[in-house]
């Protein structure tokens, strides 16, 4: 059963990958993408069983997911068999040996450091059980209730009965459910600790970050920046915890990378994955909405300027088909307000009062608190980003859409913090802001890696459509 807990999501992810992007990806990148997509859609399958009134037991979930896999494989029977047959012919040890031989001394050092940090992260994450306070009292607590009751109404009712008159049910069950459902699935599969999910997700981010860079920059450059991304202290630490923040960072960053790939290649597959992965980020934490505004504006501009009028609406449909599920269910079935989303959405009402939005002293206080308190650990990244833009200003235009994505994210993040300061008396929680801010770090390092690469070594996939 332990093997089933990891194998079934990966098989589901592989069939989804094959359906959306039949063109070639490297085997490690495809497995990493399949791992993340598989767990995302497996939790959606568990949620679907709950909605139709069935318990998401191990048997029910396995049957439903197996049926989905079978249906997807039936549509591409011939090509699937040919691909499977060709993969079996590949000797992975020969490929690994050839890769190692082709490495320079500097690249071997980088690969050795990457292996060390990834292995140490895996050991640390898997060795320690769930122990952080928010997970014990919220995410993993909810997972254990779901493991026992195998339905959201049953778990919420049991929690409410055990803690009568304390009114904590909404605080626990209003948050987006994906990580709790992942924990539940792993518990159902016999895993004593669900933290193996985060360890393998961290490995998947490293593989995919390298994959997205390797086609556009020299190999040593891609390895170097992958090492930088892996060793970011905040990401490294939060990826060892059973919090949803790193999983959110993973899906949000990956959705961004695929949106950039769609802008370069103008193919439907990356666009679908961008919308799906950003939707899954909202399935992890319900804070994506404000940032999706900037993504949608960029998609609309690019789509209409290239006469791809339907593309932005397809992108939005993929996102909202997943992102809106928990809000609808929690409000109409569980009768909860939906976590931190209401304060943010209510905060937009303050924008109607221009006087409140233009309080100079308030903006000064927010900026001062962000720079000198909440984000003091990220100042080096900000300085490097600014210095890189200044030194390589002539290359920014080539990656202008990625630059606009970063700029819109940072501006909307600042606006979101300001709105929170208007809507709440106690708003200055530095750790909460830090946990949210790590979502930008892989994207920022990806941008820095691209514009600092030697321009003569960059690949050209589709001429002028390469521009981000």
C-alpha positions as a Markdown table, in Angstrom:
| # | Residue | x | y | z |
|---|---|---|---|---|
| 1 | Unk | 0.0 | 0.0 | 0.0 |
| 2 | Unk | 2.9 | 2.3 | 0.6 |
| 3 | Unk | 3.9 | 2.0 | -3.1 |
| 4 | Unk | 0.3 | 2.6 | -4.2 |
| 5 | Unk | 0.3 | 5.9 | -2.3 |
| 6 | Unk | 3.0 | 7.3 | -4.6 |
| 7 | Unk | 2.6 | 5.2 | -7.7 |
| 8 | Unk | -1.1 | 5.9 | -8.4 |
| 9 | Unk | -0.8 | 9.7 | -8.4 |
| 10 | Unk | 2.3 | 9.5 | -10.6 |
| 11 | Unk | 0.5 | 7.3 | -13.1 |
| 12 | Unk | -2.5 | 9.7 | -13.1 |
| 13 | Unk | -0.1 | 12.6 | -13.7 |
| 14 | Unk | 1.7 | 10.8 | -16.5 |
| 15 | Unk | -1.6 | 10.2 | -18.4 |
| 16 | Unk | -2.7 | 13.8 | -17.9 |
| 17 | Unk | 0.8 | 15.0 | -19.1 |
| 18 | Unk | 0.5 | 12.8 | -22.2 |
| 19 | Unk | -3.0 | 14.1 | -22.9 |
| 20 | Unk | -2.0 | 17.8 | -22.6 |
| 21 | Unk | 1.6 | 17.9 | -23.9 |
| 22 | Unk | 2.3 | 15.0 | -26.2 |
| 23 | Unk | 5.5 | 16.6 | -27.4 |
| 24 | Unk | 8.7 | 15.5 | -25.9 |
| 25 | Unk | 9.9 | 16.4 | -22.4 |
| 26 | Unk | 12.9 | 14.8 | -20.7 |
| 27 | Unk | 12.0 | 11.8 | -18.6 |
| 28 | Unk | 13.0 | 13.4 | -15.3 |
| 29 | Unk | 11.0 | 16.6 | -16.1 |
| 30 | Unk | 7.9 | 14.6 | -17.2 |
| 31 | Unk | 8.1 | 12.5 | -14.0 |
| 32 | Unk | 8.4 | 15.6 | -11.8 |
| 33 | Unk | 5.5 | 17.3 | -13.6 |
| 34 | Unk | 3.4 | 14.1 | -13.4 |
| 35 | Unk | 4.1 | 13.9 | -9.6 |
| 36 | Unk | 2.7 | 17.3 | -9.0 |
| 37 | Unk | -0.2 | 17.1 | -11.4 |
| 38 | Unk | -1.0 | 13.6 | -10.2 |
| 39 | Unk | -1.4 | 14.6 | -6.5 |
| 40 | Unk | -3.4 | 17.7 | -7.5 |
| 41 | Unk | -5.9 | 15.8 | -9.6 |
| 42 | Unk | -6.0 | 12.9 | -7.1 |
| 43 | Unk | -7.2 | 15.3 | -4.4 |
| 44 | Unk | -9.7 | 16.7 | -6.8 |
| 45 | Unk | -11.0 | 13.1 | -7.4 |
| 46 | Unk | -11.3 | 12.7 | -3.6 |
| 47 | Unk | -13.2 | 15.9 | -3.4 |
| 48 | Unk | -15.5 | 14.8 | -6.3 |
| 49 | Unk | -16.3 | 11.6 | -4.3 |
| 50 | Unk | -17.2 | 13.7 | -1.3 |
| 51 | Unk | -19.4 | 16.0 | -3.4 |
| 52 | Unk | -21.5 | 13.1 | -4.8 |
| 53 | Unk | -21.9 | 11.6 | -1.3 |
| 54 | Unk | -19.4 | 8.8 | -1.4 |
| 55 | Unk | -16.6 | 8.3 | 1.1 |
| 56 | Unk | -13.1 | 8.9 | -0.3 |
| 57 | Unk | -11.8 | 5.7 | 1.1 |
| 58 | Unk | -8.7 | 4.0 | -0.3 |
| 59 | Unk | -10.8 | 1.6 | -2.4 |
| 60 | Unk | -13.2 | 4.3 | -3.8 |
| 61 | Unk | -10.4 | 6.7 | -4.6 |
| 62 | Unk | -8.3 | 4.0 | -6.3 |
| 63 | Unk | -11.2 | 2.8 | -8.4 |
| 64 | Unk | -12.1 | 6.4 | -9.6 |
| 65 | Unk | -8.5 | 7.3 | -10.3 |
| 66 | Unk | -7.9 | 4.0 | -12.1 |
| 67 | Unk | -11.0 | 4.6 | -14.2 |
| 68 | Unk | -9.7 | 8.1 | -15.2 |
| 69 | Unk | -6.3 | 6.7 | -16.1 |
| 70 | Unk | -8.0 | 4.0 | -18.2 |
| 71 | Unk | -10.2 | 6.5 | -20.1 |
| 72 | Unk | -7.3 | 8.8 | -20.8 |
| 73 | Unk | -5.2 | 5.9 | -22.1 |
| 74 | Unk | -8.0 | 4.6 | -24.3 |
| 75 | Unk | -8.0 | 7.8 | -26.3 |
| 76 | Unk | -4.3 | 7.4 | -27.2 |
| 77 | Unk | -3.9 | 3.7 | -27.2 |
| 78 | Unk | -1.5 | 3.4 | -30.1 |
| 79 | Unk | 0.8 | 6.3 | -29.3 |
| 80 | Unk | 0.8 | 5.4 | -25.6 |
| 81 | Unk | 2.0 | 1.8 | -26.4 |
| 82 | Unk | 4.7 | 3.1 | -28.7 |
| 83 | Unk | 5.9 | 5.6 | -26.1 |
| 84 | Unk | 5.9 | 2.9 | -23.4 |
| 85 | Unk | 7.8 | 0.5 | -25.7 |
| 86 | Unk | 10.4 | 3.2 | -26.5 |
| 87 | Unk | 10.9 | 4.1 | -22.9 |
| 88 | Unk | 11.6 | 0.4 | -22.0 |
| 89 | Unk | 14.4 | 0.4 | -24.6 |
| 90 | Unk | 16.2 | 3.2 | -22.8 |
| 91 | Unk | 18.9 | 2.2 | -20.4 |
| 92 | Unk | 18.9 | 4.8 | -17.7 |
| 93 | Unk | 22.3 | 3.8 | -16.4 |
| 94 | Unk | 23.9 | 4.4 | -19.8 |
| 95 | Unk | 22.2 | 7.8 | -20.0 |
| 96 | Unk | 23.4 | 8.8 | -16.6 |
| 97 | Unk | 26.9 | 7.6 | -17.4 |
| 98 | Unk | 27.0 | 9.7 | -20.6 |
| 99 | Unk | 25.7 | 12.7 | -18.8 |
| 100 | Unk | 28.4 | 12.4 | -16.1 |
| 101 | Unk | 31.1 | 12.0 | -18.7 |
| 102 | Unk | 30.0 | 15.1 | -20.6 |
| 103 | Unk | 30.2 | 17.3 | -17.4 |
| 104 | Unk | 33.1 | 19.7 | -16.9 |
| 105 | Unk | 34.8 | 19.8 | -13.6 |
| 106 | Unk | 32.8 | 22.9 | -12.5 |
| 107 | Unk | 29.6 | 21.2 | -13.5 |
| 108 | Unk | 30.5 | 18.1 | -11.6 |
| 109 | Unk | 31.0 | 20.2 | -8.5 |
| 110 | Unk | 27.6 | 21.8 | -9.0 |
| 111 | Unk | 25.9 | 18.4 | -9.5 |
| 112 | Unk | 27.6 | 17.1 | -6.4 |
| 113 | Unk | 26.3 | 20.0 | -4.3 |
| 114 | Unk | 22.8 | 19.6 | -5.8 |
| 115 | Unk | 22.8 | 16.0 | -4.9 |
| 116 | Unk | 24.0 | 16.7 | -1.3 |
| 117 | Unk | 21.4 | 19.4 | -0.6 |
| 118 | Unk | 18.5 | 17.5 | -2.2 |
| 119 | Unk | 19.5 | 14.3 | -0.3 |
| 120 | Unk | 19.9 | 16.2 | 3.0 |
| 121 | Unk | 16.6 | 17.9 | 2.5 |
| 122 | Unk | 14.9 | 14.5 | 1.8 |
| 123 | Unk | 16.4 | 13.0 | 5.0 |
| 124 | Unk | 15.5 | 16.0 | 7.2 |
| 125 | Unk | 12.0 | 16.1 | 5.9 |
| 126 | Unk | 11.2 | 12.4 | 6.1 |
| 127 | Unk | 13.0 | 11.8 | 9.4 |
| 128 | Unk | 11.1 | 14.4 | 11.4 |
| 129 | Unk | 7.4 | 13.8 | 11.9 |
| 130 | Unk | 4.7 | 16.5 | 11.6 |
| 131 | Unk | 5.5 | 18.8 | 14.6 |
| 132 | Unk | 5.0 | 22.5 | 13.6 |
| 133 | Unk | 2.1 | 24.1 | 15.5 |
| 134 | Unk | 0.0 | 25.3 | 12.6 |
| 135 | Unk | 0.1 | 21.9 | 10.9 |
| 136 | Unk | -0.6 | 20.0 | 14.2 |
| 137 | Unk | -3.6 | 22.2 | 15.0 |
| 138 | Unk | -4.9 | 22.8 | 11.4 |
| 139 | Unk | -3.7 | 21.1 | 8.3 |
| 140 | Unk | -2.6 | 17.7 | 9.6 |
| 141 | Unk | -5.4 | 17.8 | 12.3 |
| 142 | Unk | -7.9 | 18.2 | 9.5 |
| 143 | Unk | -6.2 | 15.4 | 7.5 |
| 144 | Unk | -6.6 | 13.0 | 10.5 |
| 145 | Unk | -10.2 | 13.9 | 10.9 |
| 146 | Unk | -10.7 | 13.3 | 7.1 |
| 147 | Unk | -8.8 | 10.0 | 7.4 |
| 148 | Unk | -11.2 | 8.9 | 10.1 |
| 149 | Unk | -14.5 | 10.2 | 8.6 |
| 150 | Unk | -13.6 | 10.1 | 4.9 |
| 151 | Unk | -15.8 | 13.1 | 4.1 |
| 152 | Unk | -15.7 | 16.8 | 4.8 |
| 153 | Unk | -19.2 | 17.1 | 6.5 |
| 154 | Unk | -18.4 | 14.1 | 8.7 |
| 155 | Unk | -15.0 | 15.4 | 9.7 |
| 156 | Unk | -16.3 | 19.0 | 10.4 |
| 157 | Unk | -19.2 | 17.5 | 12.5 |
| 158 | Unk | -16.9 | 15.3 | 14.5 |
| 159 | Unk | -14.5 | 18.3 | 15.2 |
| 160 | Unk | -17.4 | 20.4 | 16.2 |
| 161 | Unk | -18.8 | 17.8 | 18.6 |
| 162 | Unk | -15.4 | 17.2 | 20.3 |
| 163 | Unk | -14.8 | 21.0 | 20.7 |
| 164 | Unk | -18.4 | 22.1 | 21.5 |
| 165 | Unk | -19.0 | 25.8 | 22.1 |
| 166 | Unk | -15.4 | 26.8 | 21.0 |
| 167 | Unk | -16.4 | 27.8 | 17.4 |
| 168 | Unk | -13.0 | 26.6 | 15.9 |
| 169 | Unk | -14.5 | 24.5 | 13.1 |
| 170 | Unk | -14.6 | 27.4 | 10.6 |
| 171 | Unk | -11.0 | 28.3 | 11.3 |
| 172 | Unk | -9.8 | 24.7 | 10.6 |
| 173 | Unk | -12.0 | 23.8 | 7.7 |
| 174 | Unk | -12.3 | 27.0 | 5.8 |
| 175 | Unk | -8.8 | 26.8 | 4.4 |
| 176 | Unk | -8.2 | 25.3 | 0.9 |
| 177 | Unk | -8.0 | 21.5 | 1.3 |
| 178 | Unk | -5.3 | 20.1 | -1.0 |
| 179 | Unk | -2.5 | 19.5 | 1.4 |
| 180 | Unk | -4.9 | 18.0 | 4.0 |
| 181 | Unk | -6.3 | 15.7 | 1.3 |
| 182 | Unk | -2.7 | 14.7 | 0.3 |
| 183 | Unk | -2.0 | 13.8 | 4.0 |
| 184 | Unk | -5.3 | 11.9 | 4.1 |
| 185 | Unk | -4.4 | 9.9 | 1.0 |
| 186 | Unk | -1.0 | 9.0 | 2.3 |
| 187 | Unk | -2.4 | 8.0 | 5.7 |
| 188 | Unk | -5.0 | 5.8 | 3.8 |
| 189 | Unk | -2.1 | 4.2 | 1.9 |
| 190 | Unk | -0.3 | 3.3 | 5.1 |
| 191 | Unk | 2.3 | 6.1 | 5.4 |
| 192 | Unk | 3.1 | 7.0 | 9.0 |
| 193 | Unk | 4.1 | 10.5 | 8.0 |
| 194 | Unk | 2.8 | 12.5 | 5.0 |
| 195 | Unk | 6.0 | 14.6 | 4.7 |
| 196 | Unk | 7.4 | 12.4 | 1.9 |
| 197 | Unk | 5.1 | 14.4 | -0.3 |
| 198 | Unk | 7.0 | 17.7 | 0.4 |
| 199 | Unk | 10.4 | 16.1 | 0.0 |
| 200 | Unk | 9.6 | 14.8 | -3.4 |
| 201 | Unk | 7.8 | 18.0 | -4.4 |
| 202 | Unk | 11.1 | 19.9 | -3.5 |
| 203 | Unk | 13.0 | 17.5 | -5.8 |
| 204 | Unk | 10.4 | 18.0 | -8.5 |
| 205 | Unk | 10.9 | 21.8 | -8.3 |
| 206 | Unk | 14.6 | 21.4 | -8.7 |
| 207 | Unk | 14.2 | 19.1 | -11.8 |
| 208 | Unk | 11.6 | 21.4 | -13.5 |
| 209 | Unk | 13.5 | 24.6 | -12.7 |
| 210 | Unk | 16.6 | 23.1 | -14.4 |
| 211 | Unk | 14.5 | 21.9 | -17.3 |
| 212 | Unk | 12.9 | 25.3 | -18.0 |
| 213 | Unk | 16.4 | 26.9 | -17.9 |
| 214 | Unk | 18.4 | 24.3 | -19.8 |
| 215 | Unk | 16.8 | 25.1 | -23.2 |
| 216 | Unk | 17.8 | 28.7 | -23.0 |
| 217 | Unk | 21.0 | 29.0 | -21.1 |
| 218 | Unk | 24.3 | 27.0 | -21.0 |
| 219 | Unk | 24.3 | 23.9 | -18.9 |
| 220 | Unk | 26.6 | 25.3 | -16.2 |
| 221 | Unk | 24.4 | 28.4 | -15.9 |
| 222 | Unk | 21.3 | 26.3 | -15.5 |
| 223 | Unk | 23.0 | 24.0 | -12.9 |
| 224 | Unk | 24.3 | 27.1 | -11.0 |
| 225 | Unk | 21.0 | 28.8 | -10.7 |
| 226 | Unk | 19.2 | 25.6 | -9.8 |
| 227 | Unk | 21.7 | 25.2 | -7.0 |
| 228 | Unk | 20.9 | 28.8 | -5.9 |
| 229 | Unk | 17.2 | 28.1 | -6.0 |
| 230 | Unk | 17.5 | 24.9 | -4.0 |
| 231 | Unk | 19.6 | 26.6 | -1.3 |
| 232 | Unk | 17.3 | 29.6 | -0.7 |
| 233 | Unk | 17.0 | 29.4 | 3.2 |
| 234 | Unk | 13.3 | 30.2 | 3.4 |
| 235 | Unk | 12.2 | 27.8 | 0.7 |
| 236 | Unk | 14.5 | 25.1 | 2.0 |
| 237 | Unk | 13.1 | 25.4 | 5.5 |
| 238 | Unk | 9.4 | 25.7 | 4.6 |
| 239 | Unk | 9.8 | 22.7 | 2.2 |
| 240 | Unk | 10.8 | 20.6 | 5.2 |
| 241 | Unk | 7.6 | 21.5 | 7.1 |
| 242 | Unk | 4.1 | 20.2 | 6.5 |
| 243 | Unk | 2.8 | 23.7 | 5.7 |
| 244 | Unk | 1.0 | 24.4 | 2.5 |
| 245 | Unk | 3.2 | 27.4 | 1.7 |
| 246 | Unk | 5.9 | 25.5 | -0.2 |
| 247 | Unk | 3.4 | 23.5 | -2.2 |
| 248 | Unk | 1.7 | 26.8 | -3.1 |
| 249 | Unk | 5.0 | 28.2 | -4.2 |
| 250 | Unk | 5.6 | 25.1 | -6.4 |
| 251 | Unk | 2.3 | 25.3 | -8.2 |
| 252 | Unk | 2.3 | 29.1 | -8.6 |
| 253 | Unk | 5.9 | 29.2 | -9.9 |
| 254 | Unk | 5.3 | 26.3 | -12.3 |
| 255 | Unk | 2.2 | 27.9 | -13.6 |
| 256 | Unk | 4.2 | 31.0 | -14.3 |
| 257 | Unk | 6.9 | 29.1 | -16.1 |
| 258 | Unk | 4.3 | 27.4 | -18.4 |
| 259 | Unk | 2.6 | 30.8 | -19.1 |
| 260 | Unk | 6.0 | 32.1 | -20.2 |
| 261 | Unk | 6.4 | 29.0 | -22.4 |
| 262 | Unk | 3.1 | 29.6 | -24.0 |
| 263 | Unk | 4.1 | 33.2 | -24.7 |
| 264 | Unk | 7.3 | 31.8 | -26.4 |
| 265 | Unk | 5.8 | 28.9 | -28.3 |
| 266 | Unk | 2.1 | 29.9 | -28.6 |
| 267 | Unk | 1.0 | 26.3 | -28.2 |
| 268 | Unk | -2.2 | 25.2 | -26.4 |
| 269 | Unk | -0.5 | 22.7 | -24.1 |
| 270 | Unk | 1.6 | 25.1 | -22.0 |
| 271 | Unk | -1.4 | 27.5 | -21.8 |
| 272 | Unk | -3.6 | 24.7 | -20.4 |
| 273 | Unk | -1.0 | 23.7 | -17.9 |
| 274 | Unk | -0.5 | 27.3 | -16.8 |
| 275 | Unk | -4.2 | 27.7 | -16.0 |
| 276 | Unk | -4.4 | 24.3 | -14.3 |
| 277 | Unk | -1.3 | 24.8 | -12.2 |
| 278 | Unk | -2.3 | 28.3 | -11.1 |
| 279 | Unk | -5.7 | 26.8 | -10.3 |
| 280 | Unk | -4.0 | 24.1 | -8.2 |
| 281 | Unk | -2.1 | 26.8 | -6.3 |
| 282 | Unk | -5.5 | 28.2 | -5.3 |
| 283 | Unk | -6.5 | 24.7 | -4.4 |
| 284 | Unk | -3.5 | 24.8 | -1.9 |
| 285 | Unk | -4.0 | 28.3 | -0.6 |
| 286 | Unk | -6.7 | 30.8 | -1.5 |
| 287 | Unk | -4.4 | 33.8 | -2.1 |
| 288 | Unk | -3.8 | 33.4 | -5.8 |
| 289 | Unk | -6.8 | 35.5 | -7.0 |
| 290 | Unk | -5.2 | 38.9 | -6.6 |
| 291 | Unk | -2.1 | 37.8 | -8.5 |
| 292 | Unk | -4.1 | 36.1 | -11.2 |
| 293 | Unk | -5.4 | 39.5 | -12.2 |
| 294 | Unk | -2.0 | 40.5 | -13.4 |
| 295 | Unk | -1.5 | 37.2 | -15.2 |
| 296 | Unk | -4.9 | 37.5 | -17.0 |
| 297 | Unk | -4.1 | 41.1 | -18.1 |
| 298 | Unk | -0.8 | 39.9 | -19.7 |
| 299 | Unk | -2.5 | 36.9 | -21.3 |
| 300 | Unk | -5.2 | 39.2 | -22.7 |
| 301 | Unk | -2.7 | 41.6 | -24.1 |
| 302 | Unk | -0.5 | 38.9 | -25.7 |
| 303 | Unk | -3.5 | 36.9 | -26.9 |
| 304 | Unk | -5.2 | 39.8 | -28.6 |
| 305 | Unk | -2.0 | 41.3 | -30.0 |
| 306 | Unk | -1.2 | 37.9 | -31.6 |
| 307 | Unk | -4.8 | 37.4 | -32.7 |
| 308 | Unk | -5.3 | 34.5 | -30.4 |
| 309 | Unk | -8.6 | 35.8 | -29.0 |
| 310 | Unk | -9.8 | 32.5 | -27.4 |
| 311 | Unk | -6.5 | 31.7 | -25.6 |
| 312 | Unk | -6.9 | 34.1 | -22.6 |
| 313 | Unk | -10.5 | 32.8 | -21.9 |
| 314 | Unk | -9.2 | 29.2 | -22.1 |
| 315 | Unk | -6.5 | 30.2 | -19.6 |
| 316 | Unk | -9.1 | 31.8 | -17.3 |
| 317 | Unk | -11.5 | 28.8 | -17.6 |
| 318 | Unk | -8.8 | 26.3 | -16.6 |
| 319 | Unk | -7.9 | 28.5 | -13.6 |
| 320 | Unk | -11.4 | 29.2 | -12.3 |
| 321 | Unk | -12.6 | 25.6 | -12.8 |
| 322 | Unk | -10.3 | 24.6 | -10.0 |
| 323 | Unk | -9.8 | 27.8 | -8.0 |
| 324 | Unk | -13.5 | 28.4 | -7.4 |
| 325 | Unk | -14.3 | 24.9 | -6.2 |
| 326 | Unk | -13.5 | 25.3 | -2.5 |
| 327 | Unk | -15.1 | 28.7 | -2.1 |
| 328 | Unk | -18.3 | 27.4 | -3.6 |
| 329 | Unk | -18.4 | 24.2 | -1.5 |
| 330 | Unk | -17.3 | 25.8 | 1.8 |
| 331 | Unk | -19.8 | 28.5 | 1.6 |
| 332 | Unk | -22.8 | 26.5 | 0.3 |
| 333 | Unk | -22.3 | 23.2 | 2.0 |
| 334 | Unk | -20.1 | 23.8 | 5.0 |
| 335 | Unk | -21.3 | 27.3 | 5.5 |
| 336 | Unk | -17.9 | 28.8 | 6.1 |
| 337 | Unk | -16.6 | 32.2 | 4.9 |
| 338 | Unk | -13.5 | 30.8 | 3.1 |
| 339 | Unk | -10.4 | 31.5 | 5.1 |
| 340 | Unk | -8.4 | 34.7 | 4.4 |
| 341 | Unk | -10.2 | 35.5 | 1.1 |
| 342 | Unk | -13.1 | 37.5 | 2.6 |
| 343 | Unk | -10.8 | 40.1 | 4.4 |
| 344 | Unk | -8.9 | 40.7 | 1.1 |
| 345 | Unk | -12.1 | 40.9 | -1.0 |
| 346 | Unk | -13.7 | 43.2 | 1.5 |
| 347 | Unk | -10.6 | 45.3 | 1.5 |
| 348 | Unk | -11.2 | 46.2 | -2.1 |
| 349 | Unk | -14.2 | 48.2 | -0.9 |
| 350 | Unk | -11.7 | 50.6 | 0.6 |
| 351 | Unk | -10.5 | 51.3 | -2.9 |
| 352 | Unk | -13.8 | 53.0 | -3.6 |
| 353 | Unk | -12.9 | 55.5 | -0.9 |
| 354 | Unk | -10.0 | 57.2 | -2.6 |
| 355 | Unk | -9.1 | 59.1 | 0.5 |
| 356 | Unk | -8.4 | 55.8 | 2.4 |
| 357 | Unk | -6.3 | 54.4 | -0.5 |
| 358 | Unk | -4.2 | 57.6 | -0.7 |
| 359 | Unk | -3.2 | 57.8 | 2.9 |
| 360 | Unk | 0.5 | 58.7 | 2.4 |
| 361 | Unk | 1.4 | 58.1 | 6.1 |
| 362 | Unk | -0.2 | 54.6 | 5.9 |
| 363 | Unk | 1.7 | 53.7 | 2.7 |
| 364 | Unk | 4.9 | 54.9 | 4.4 |
| 365 | Unk | 4.3 | 52.7 | 7.5 |
| 366 | Unk | 3.5 | 49.7 | 5.3 |
| 367 | Unk | 6.6 | 50.1 | 3.2 |
| 368 | Unk | 8.8 | 50.7 | 6.2 |
| 369 | Unk | 7.4 | 47.6 | 7.9 |
| 370 | Unk | 7.8 | 45.4 | 4.8 |
| 371 | Unk | 11.4 | 46.5 | 4.1 |
| 372 | Unk | 12.8 | 46.7 | 7.6 |
| 373 | Unk | 10.9 | 43.9 | 9.3 |
| 374 | Unk | 8.9 | 41.4 | 7.3 |
| 375 | Unk | 11.1 | 41.2 | 4.2 |
| 376 | Unk | 14.5 | 42.0 | 5.8 |
| 377 | Unk | 15.7 | 38.5 | 4.9 |
| 378 | Unk | 14.9 | 39.0 | 1.2 |
| 379 | Unk | 16.7 | 42.3 | 0.8 |
| 380 | Unk | 19.7 | 40.6 | -0.9 |
| 381 | Unk | 17.4 | 39.2 | -3.6 |
| 382 | Unk | 15.9 | 42.6 | -4.2 |
| 383 | Unk | 19.3 | 44.2 | -4.6 |
| 384 | Unk | 20.5 | 41.5 | -6.9 |
| 385 | Unk | 17.3 | 41.8 | -9.0 |
| 386 | Unk | 17.8 | 45.6 | -9.3 |
| 387 | Unk | 21.5 | 45.3 | -10.1 |
| 388 | Unk | 20.8 | 42.6 | -12.7 |
| 389 | Unk | 18.2 | 44.8 | -14.4 |
| 390 | Unk | 20.6 | 47.8 | -14.5 |
| 391 | Unk | 23.6 | 45.8 | -15.8 |
| 392 | Unk | 21.6 | 43.9 | -18.4 |
| 393 | Unk | 19.0 | 46.5 | -19.3 |
| 394 | Unk | 19.4 | 45.7 | -23.0 |
| 395 | Unk | 18.2 | 42.2 | -22.4 |
| 396 | Unk | 15.1 | 42.9 | -20.4 |
| 397 | Unk | 13.0 | 43.7 | -23.4 |
| 398 | Unk | 13.6 | 40.1 | -24.7 |
| 399 | Unk | 12.0 | 38.8 | -21.5 |
| 400 | Unk | 9.6 | 41.7 | -21.0 |
| 401 | Unk | 6.5 | 39.6 | -20.3 |
| 402 | Unk | 8.3 | 37.7 | -17.5 |
| 403 | Unk | 9.5 | 41.0 | -16.2 |
| 404 | Unk | 6.0 | 42.4 | -16.3 |
| 405 | Unk | 4.8 | 39.3 | -14.4 |
| 406 | Unk | 7.3 | 39.9 | -11.7 |
| 407 | Unk | 6.5 | 43.6 | -11.5 |
| 408 | Unk | 2.7 | 42.9 | -11.4 |
| 409 | Unk | 3.2 | 40.3 | -8.6 |
| 410 | Unk | 5.3 | 42.6 | -6.5 |
| 411 | Unk | 2.9 | 45.5 | -7.0 |
| 412 | Unk | -0.2 | 43.4 | -6.2 |
| 413 | Unk | 1.5 | 41.9 | -3.2 |
| 414 | Unk | 2.2 | 45.4 | -1.9 |
| 415 | Unk | -1.4 | 46.5 | -2.6 |
| 416 | Unk | -2.7 | 43.3 | -0.9 |
| 417 | Unk | -0.6 | 44.1 | 2.3 |
| 418 | Unk | -1.9 | 47.6 | 2.2 |
| 419 | Unk | -5.5 | 46.5 | 1.9 |
| 420 | Unk | -5.0 | 44.1 | 4.8 |
| 421 | Unk | -3.7 | 46.9 | 6.9 |
| 422 | Unk | -7.0 | 48.8 | 6.2 |
| 423 | Unk | -9.2 | 45.9 | 6.9 |
| 424 | Unk | -7.6 | 44.6 | 10.1 |
| 425 | Unk | -6.4 | 46.2 | 13.3 |
| 426 | Unk | -3.7 | 43.5 | 13.7 |
| 427 | Unk | -2.2 | 43.1 | 10.3 |
| 428 | Unk | 1.6 | 43.2 | 10.8 |
| 429 | Unk | 2.4 | 39.5 | 11.0 |
| 430 | Unk | 5.9 | 39.2 | 9.6 |
| 431 | Unk | 6.0 | 35.4 | 9.4 |
| 432 | Unk | 2.8 | 35.2 | 7.4 |
| 433 | Unk | 4.2 | 37.7 | 4.9 |
| 434 | Unk | 7.5 | 35.8 | 4.6 |
| 435 | Unk | 5.6 | 32.5 | 4.0 |
| 436 | Unk | 3.6 | 34.2 | 1.2 |
| 437 | Unk | 6.6 | 36.0 | -0.3 |
| 438 | Unk | 8.6 | 32.8 | -1.0 |
| 439 | Unk | 6.2 | 32.2 | -3.9 |
| 440 | Unk | 8.1 | 34.9 | -5.9 |
| 441 | Unk | 11.6 | 33.6 | -5.3 |
| 442 | Unk | 11.8 | 30.8 | -8.0 |
| 443 | Unk | 10.3 | 33.3 | -10.5 |
| 444 | Unk | 12.8 | 36.0 | -9.7 |
| 445 | Unk | 15.8 | 33.7 | -9.9 |
| 446 | Unk | 14.5 | 32.3 | -13.1 |
| 447 | Unk | 14.4 | 35.8 | -14.6 |
| 448 | Unk | 17.9 | 36.6 | -13.3 |
| 449 | Unk | 19.2 | 33.4 | -14.8 |
| 450 | Unk | 17.7 | 34.2 | -18.2 |
| 451 | Unk | 18.9 | 37.7 | -18.6 |
| 452 | Unk | 22.4 | 37.0 | -17.3 |
| 453 | Unk | 23.0 | 34.1 | -19.7 |
| 454 | Unk | 25.2 | 34.6 | -22.8 |
| 455 | Unk | 22.8 | 35.8 | -25.5 |
| 456 | Unk | 24.6 | 33.8 | -28.3 |
| 457 | Unk | 24.0 | 30.6 | -26.4 |
| 458 | Unk | 20.3 | 31.0 | -26.1 |
| 459 | Unk | 18.1 | 28.6 | -28.1 |
| 460 | Unk | 15.6 | 29.9 | -30.6 |
| 461 | Unk | 12.4 | 27.8 | -30.5 |
| 462 | Unk | 10.2 | 29.9 | -32.6 |
| 463 | Unk | 11.8 | 33.1 | -33.9 |
| 464 | Unk | 10.2 | 36.2 | -32.7 |
| 465 | Unk | 7.7 | 34.3 | -30.6 |
| 466 | Unk | 10.5 | 33.6 | -28.2 |
| 467 | Unk | 10.0 | 36.9 | -26.4 |
| 468 | Unk | 8.6 | 36.5 | -22.9 |
